[in-house]
């Protein structure tokens, strides 16, 4: 077991019950600064908060001059409203009761300018109807399907959607939104080539609409793997999310990105089975389990390999369990940090290798007040 003094070690770890989510505040601050170095014009930054779901982390970004945000849920949008974030895009086409909840957000937090996505005429008309009938209006972005095939409308069909919705009371189309989560190639030049091909379609659509309707449109491009490529486009807002905490998958796959681990899971050895197997208290409920094993890599025990997983436990294989004892701490980097954060009610916050406070994971809930 590595006993050298490392950046991740916490001097008062005995006071922390496990499993625990740990935020390293100084590293979070550095990741935000690294983001700003890539896009010095902070007006082009619109970070996605789905990864951190933390009012305190979002407030750190606001303190750095970032005023625009993207989110995935009404709860995340409300969290941003509570801290008076100036500009919030709900990167979702609200359907059913979500339209009413979004309307309530607009009413309750008037200092925040909210917007949402739309990709069908019927949805756009329903959003417009509910807002207009309540003497409100909301900005919308057309959600473009640029190859991920999850949501959105293809750029080729989007002009018809714009023509149907652009003059309806209750909504104002202000831009185009593209999410390229399918572009995950390790080689940045391959990523650049694939994204550039999609941009040609998006720029053509924007130019067509602007010329025909004399209306300036904003383009929002998303994703941490493609952030540096979006950053090269001077007239595109960039919306990475994972950058602020980073994780094992992104660190391994995208070494060209400058971000560092800023969130770990901490777990304890709770049982030693035999000479090469032991168990820690890091179950499905404590780390994202959608990927195959290993779902975590231990910084202070790189030789340890997860071999089994259940609700409360993770079983590990190691070369010699005599190196460990019951109660030993392991510091783990999640393969996927975003859904891992959502499993915790709060994070313990580290400064100068000491737990100094706790931050609530505010938007892990489906609802805050609305």
C-alpha positions as CSV (number, residue, x, y, z in Angstrom):
1,X,0.0,0.0,0.0
2,X,1.4,3.4,-1.0
3,X,2.1,5.4,2.2
4,X,3.8,8.4,0.6
5,X,2.2,11.8,1.3
6,X,-0.2,12.5,-1.6
7,X,-2.4,15.4,-2.6
8,X,-5.6,13.5,-1.9
9,X,-4.8,12.4,1.6
10,X,-7.0,13.9,4.3
11,X,-5.5,14.5,7.7
12,X,-8.8,14.4,9.6
13,X,-10.3,11.5,7.7
14,X,-11.1,9.7,10.9
15,X,-14.0,12.1,11.4
16,X,-15.6,11.2,8.0
17,X,-18.0,8.3,7.8
18,X,-17.8,6.3,4.6
19,X,-18.7,5.9,1.9
20,X,-18.2,9.6,1.3
21,X,-18.0,12.0,-1.6
22,X,-15.2,14.5,-1.2
23,X,-14.7,17.8,-3.1
24,X,-11.2,19.4,-3.2
25,X,-12.0,23.1,-3.3
26,X,-8.7,24.4,-4.6
27,X,-8.7,21.9,-7.5
28,X,-12.2,22.9,-8.4
29,X,-11.1,26.5,-8.5
30,X,-8.1,25.6,-10.7
31,X,-10.4,23.7,-13.1
32,X,-12.6,26.7,-13.5
33,X,-9.5,28.9,-14.2
34,X,-8.3,26.3,-16.7
35,X,-11.7,26.6,-18.5
36,X,-11.4,30.4,-18.6
37,X,-7.9,30.2,-20.1
38,X,-9.4,28.4,-23.1
39,X,-12.1,30.9,-23.5
40,X,-11.0,34.3,-22.0
41,X,-14.3,35.9,-23.1
42,X,-16.4,34.5,-20.2
43,X,-19.5,35.7,-22.1
44,X,-19.0,32.6,-24.3
45,X,-19.0,30.2,-21.4
46,X,-22.2,28.4,-20.3
47,X,-21.1,25.5,-18.1
48,X,-23.5,22.6,-17.6
49,X,-24.2,22.1,-13.9
50,X,-25.5,18.5,-14.2
51,X,-22.1,17.2,-13.0
52,X,-21.7,19.1,-9.8
53,X,-25.4,19.9,-8.8
54,X,-23.8,22.1,-6.1
55,X,-24.9,25.7,-5.3
56,X,-21.4,26.4,-3.9
57,X,-19.6,25.3,-7.0
58,X,-21.9,27.3,-9.2
59,X,-21.3,30.3,-6.9
60,X,-17.6,29.8,-7.4
61,X,-18.1,30.1,-11.2
62,X,-20.2,33.2,-10.8
63,X,-17.4,34.7,-8.6
64,X,-15.1,34.1,-11.6
65,X,-17.4,36.2,-13.9
66,X,-19.4,33.3,-15.4
67,X,-23.0,34.4,-15.8
68,X,-24.5,31.8,-18.1
69,X,-25.4,28.2,-17.2
70,X,-27.0,25.1,-18.6
71,X,-28.9,22.5,-16.7
72,X,-30.8,19.3,-17.2
73,X,-33.6,19.4,-14.6
74,X,-36.1,21.8,-13.0
75,X,-34.3,21.3,-9.7
76,X,-30.9,22.3,-11.2
77,X,-32.6,25.3,-12.7
78,X,-34.1,26.3,-9.4
79,X,-30.8,25.9,-7.6
80,X,-29.3,28.4,-10.1
81,X,-32.3,30.7,-9.5
82,X,-31.7,30.6,-5.7
83,X,-28.1,31.9,-6.2
84,X,-29.3,34.5,-8.7
85,X,-27.5,33.1,-11.7
86,X,-28.3,35.7,-14.4
87,X,-28.9,33.3,-17.4
88,X,-30.0,29.7,-17.2
89,X,-30.8,27.3,-20.1
90,X,-32.9,24.2,-19.3
91,X,-31.3,21.9,-21.9
92,X,-34.5,19.9,-22.1
93,X,-37.8,20.3,-24.0
94,X,-40.3,20.6,-21.2
95,X,-43.4,18.3,-21.6
96,X,-46.5,17.9,-19.5
97,X,-46.2,19.2,-15.9
98,X,-42.6,20.4,-16.5
99,X,-44.0,23.3,-18.6
100,X,-46.0,24.5,-15.5
101,X,-42.9,24.0,-13.3
102,X,-40.8,26.1,-15.6
103,X,-43.4,28.8,-15.7
104,X,-43.3,28.8,-11.9
105,X,-39.5,29.2,-12.0
106,X,-39.8,32.2,-14.2
107,X,-42.3,33.8,-11.8
108,X,-40.4,32.9,-8.6
109,X,-36.9,34.0,-9.7
110,X,-37.4,37.1,-11.9
111,X,-33.7,38.1,-11.6
112,X,-32.8,35.0,-13.6
113,X,-33.4,34.8,-17.3
114,X,-34.6,31.3,-18.1
115,X,-34.8,29.6,-21.4
116,X,-35.4,26.0,-22.7
117,X,-35.2,23.8,-25.7
118,X,-37.7,22.8,-28.3
119,X,-37.6,20.3,-31.2
120,X,-41.2,19.9,-32.3
121,X,-43.9,22.2,-33.4
122,X,-46.5,20.8,-31.0
123,X,-44.3,21.2,-28.0
124,X,-43.3,24.7,-29.0
125,X,-47.0,25.7,-29.3
126,X,-47.9,24.1,-26.0
127,X,-45.1,26.0,-24.2
128,X,-46.1,29.2,-25.9
129,X,-49.7,28.7,-25.0
130,X,-49.1,28.1,-21.3
131,X,-46.7,31.1,-21.0
132,X,-48.8,33.5,-23.0
133,X,-52.0,32.6,-21.2
134,X,-50.2,33.5,-18.0
135,X,-48.9,36.8,-19.3
136,X,-45.3,35.5,-19.6
137,X,-42.9,34.7,-22.4
138,X,-39.7,32.6,-22.5
139,X,-36.8,32.4,-24.8
140,X,-36.3,29.0,-26.6
141,X,-33.4,27.4,-28.5
142,X,-34.1,24.9,-31.3
143,X,-32.5,21.6,-30.2
144,X,-30.5,20.2,-33.1
145,X,-29.8,16.6,-33.6
146,X,-26.2,16.6,-34.9
147,X,-25.7,12.8,-34.7
148,X,-26.4,11.7,-31.2
149,X,-29.9,10.7,-32.1
150,X,-31.2,11.2,-28.6
151,X,-33.3,14.4,-28.9
152,X,-33.5,17.2,-31.3
153,X,-34.4,17.8,-35.0
154,X,-31.9,17.6,-37.8
155,X,-30.6,20.9,-39.1
156,X,-32.1,20.2,-42.5
157,X,-35.6,20.0,-41.0
158,X,-35.1,22.9,-38.6
159,X,-36.0,25.7,-40.9
160,X,-39.6,24.4,-41.1
161,X,-39.8,24.3,-37.3
162,X,-38.5,27.9,-37.1
163,X,-41.0,29.1,-39.6
164,X,-43.9,27.5,-37.7
165,X,-42.8,28.9,-34.3
166,X,-41.0,32.2,-34.8
167,X,-44.0,34.5,-34.6
168,X,-46.0,32.7,-31.9
169,X,-46.7,34.8,-28.7
170,X,-45.3,33.3,-25.5
171,X,-42.0,32.1,-26.9
172,X,-39.1,33.8,-28.7
173,X,-36.6,31.7,-30.7
174,X,-33.1,33.1,-29.8
175,X,-30.7,30.4,-30.9
176,X,-29.7,26.9,-31.8
177,X,-28.5,24.2,-29.4
178,X,-26.2,21.3,-30.5
179,X,-25.0,18.5,-28.2
180,X,-22.4,16.2,-29.6
181,X,-22.1,13.6,-26.9
182,X,-21.5,10.9,-29.6
183,X,-18.2,12.5,-30.6
184,X,-15.9,10.8,-28.0
185,X,-12.8,9.8,-30.1
186,X,-9.5,9.9,-28.2
187,X,-7.7,11.6,-31.0
188,X,-8.5,15.3,-30.9
189,X,-8.0,15.7,-34.6
190,X,-10.7,13.1,-35.3
191,X,-13.0,14.9,-32.9
192,X,-12.3,18.2,-34.7
193,X,-13.0,16.6,-38.1
194,X,-16.3,15.1,-37.0
195,X,-17.5,18.2,-35.2
196,X,-16.4,20.5,-38.1
197,X,-18.7,18.5,-40.4
198,X,-21.6,19.1,-38.1
199,X,-20.8,22.8,-37.7
200,X,-21.1,23.3,-41.5
201,X,-24.7,22.3,-41.3
202,X,-25.4,24.4,-38.2
203,X,-23.8,27.5,-39.5
204,X,-25.7,27.1,-42.8
205,X,-28.9,26.9,-40.9
206,X,-28.1,30.0,-38.8
207,X,-27.1,32.0,-41.8
208,X,-30.2,31.1,-43.7
209,X,-32.5,32.1,-40.8
210,X,-30.6,35.3,-40.1
211,X,-30.7,36.4,-43.7
212,X,-34.3,35.6,-44.3
213,X,-35.7,36.8,-41.0
214,X,-33.2,39.5,-40.0
215,X,-32.7,37.9,-36.5
216,X,-29.4,37.2,-34.8
217,X,-29.2,33.7,-33.4
218,X,-27.0,32.3,-30.6
219,X,-25.3,28.9,-31.1
220,X,-24.6,26.8,-28.0
221,X,-22.3,23.8,-28.4
222,X,-21.9,21.2,-25.7
223,X,-19.7,18.6,-24.3
224,X,-16.4,18.4,-22.4
225,X,-14.6,16.1,-24.9
226,X,-15.3,18.7,-27.7
227,X,-15.0,21.8,-25.6
228,X,-11.6,22.8,-26.9
229,X,-13.0,22.6,-30.5
230,X,-16.1,24.6,-29.7
231,X,-13.8,27.1,-28.1
232,X,-12.1,27.7,-31.4
233,X,-15.4,29.1,-32.8
234,X,-15.5,32.8,-31.8
235,X,-19.3,33.0,-32.0
236,X,-20.3,29.9,-30.1
237,X,-21.2,29.5,-26.5
238,X,-19.5,26.5,-24.9
239,X,-21.2,24.3,-22.3
240,X,-18.9,21.7,-20.8
241,X,-19.9,20.1,-17.5
242,X,-17.5,17.4,-16.3
243,X,-14.5,19.7,-16.5
244,X,-15.2,21.1,-13.0
245,X,-14.7,17.7,-11.2
246,X,-13.2,15.5,-13.9
247,X,-13.1,11.7,-13.7
248,X,-11.1,8.6,-14.6
249,X,-12.7,8.0,-18.0
250,X,-12.1,11.6,-19.2
251,X,-8.6,11.8,-17.8
252,X,-7.6,8.5,-19.5
253,X,-9.4,9.2,-22.8
254,X,-8.6,12.9,-23.3
255,X,-5.0,13.6,-22.1
256,X,-5.1,16.8,-24.2
257,X,-7.5,18.4,-21.6
258,X,-5.9,20.3,-18.7
259,X,-8.3,19.4,-15.9
260,X,-7.5,17.5,-12.7
261,X,-9.5,15.2,-10.4
262,X,-11.3,17.5,-8.0
263,X,-13.8,14.9,-6.5
264,X,-13.1,11.5,-5.1
265,X,-15.1,8.8,-3.2
266,X,-13.6,7.6,0.1
267,X,-14.3,4.1,1.3
268,X,-13.1,1.8,4.1
269,X,-12.1,-1.8,4.1
270,X,-14.9,-3.6,6.0
271,X,-13.9,-7.2,5.5
272,X,-11.0,-9.3,4.5
273,X,-12.0,-12.6,2.9
274,X,-8.8,-14.4,2.2
275,X,-5.2,-13.8,1.1
276,X,-6.2,-11.9,-2.1
277,X,-9.8,-10.6,-1.7
278,X,-11.4,-8.0,0.6
279,X,-14.5,-5.8,0.7
280,X,-15.1,-2.1,1.0
281,X,-18.3,-0.1,1.8
282,X,-18.7,1.3,-1.7
283,X,-21.9,-0.2,-3.1
284,X,-24.2,0.6,-6.0
285,X,-25.7,3.3,-3.8
286,X,-22.4,5.1,-3.5
287,X,-20.8,5.1,-7.0
288,X,-22.3,5.1,-10.5
289,X,-22.9,1.5,-11.5
290,X,-24.0,1.9,-15.2
291,X,-20.5,1.0,-16.5
292,X,-18.9,-2.5,-16.2
293,X,-16.3,-3.1,-13.5
294,X,-14.0,-1.5,-12.6
295,X,-16.2,1.5,-11.8
296,X,-13.5,3.1,-9.6
297,X,-9.7,3.3,-9.5
298,X,-8.0,3.7,-6.2
299,X,-5.2,6.3,-6.1
300,X,-3.5,4.9,-3.0
301,X,-4.0,1.3,-4.0
302,X,-3.5,1.1,-7.8
303,X,-3.0,-2.7,-7.7
304,X,-6.4,-3.3,-6.3
305,X,-9.1,-4.4,-8.8
306,X,-12.9,-4.4,-8.2
307,X,-14.3,-7.8,-9.0
308,X,-17.8,-7.7,-7.6
309,X,-20.4,-5.1,-6.6
310,X,-23.6,-5.1,-4.6
311,X,-25.9,-2.5,-3.0
312,X,-23.6,-1.8,0.0
313,X,-20.4,-3.5,-0.9
314,X,-17.6,-3.7,-3.4
315,X,-15.4,-6.8,-3.5
316,X,-11.7,-6.3,-4.4
317,X,-8.8,-8.4,-5.6
318,X,-5.3,-7.5,-4.5
319,X,-1.9,-9.2,-4.5
320,X,-1.7,-9.6,-0.7
321,X,-4.4,-8.6,1.8
322,X,-1.7,-8.6,4.5
323,X,-0.9,-5.1,3.2
324,X,-4.4,-4.0,4.5
325,X,-6.4,-4.1,7.7
326,X,-10.0,-3.5,8.6
327,X,-10.7,0.2,8.6
328,X,-8.1,1.2,6.0
329,X,-9.1,4.1,3.8
330,X,-9.1,3.9,0.0
331,X,-9.3,7.1,-2.1
332,X,-11.2,6.3,-5.4
333,X,-11.6,8.1,-8.7
334,X,-15.0,7.3,-10.2
335,X,-15.0,6.2,-13.8
336,X,-18.1,8.4,-14.2
337,X,-18.4,11.3,-11.8
338,X,-21.7,12.9,-12.9
339,X,-24.1,10.1,-11.7
340,X,-21.8,9.4,-8.7
341,X,-22.3,12.9,-7.3
342,X,-26.1,12.5,-7.6
343,X,-26.0,9.6,-5.2
344,X,-24.9,11.8,-2.3
345,X,-26.8,14.2,-0.1
346,X,-23.7,16.2,0.6
347,X,-19.9,16.4,-0.1
348,X,-17.2,16.8,2.4
349,X,-15.0,19.8,1.3
350,X,-11.2,19.6,1.6
351,X,-8.8,22.5,1.9
352,X,-5.1,22.1,2.8
353,X,-5.7,18.4,3.1
354,X,-8.3,18.8,5.8
355,X,-12.1,18.5,5.8
356,X,-13.3,22.0,6.6
357,X,-17.1,21.9,5.8
358,X,-19.9,20.2,3.9
359,X,-21.7,21.3,0.8
360,X,-25.2,20.0,0.1
361,X,-25.7,18.4,-3.3
362,X,-28.7,20.7,-3.7
363,X,-30.0,19.5,-7.1
364,X,-29.7,15.7,-6.6
365,X,-33.4,15.8,-5.7
366,X,-36.1,15.8,-8.3
367,X,-37.7,18.9,-6.6
368,X,-36.5,21.7,-4.4
369,X,-39.6,23.8,-3.9
370,X,-41.2,23.8,-7.4
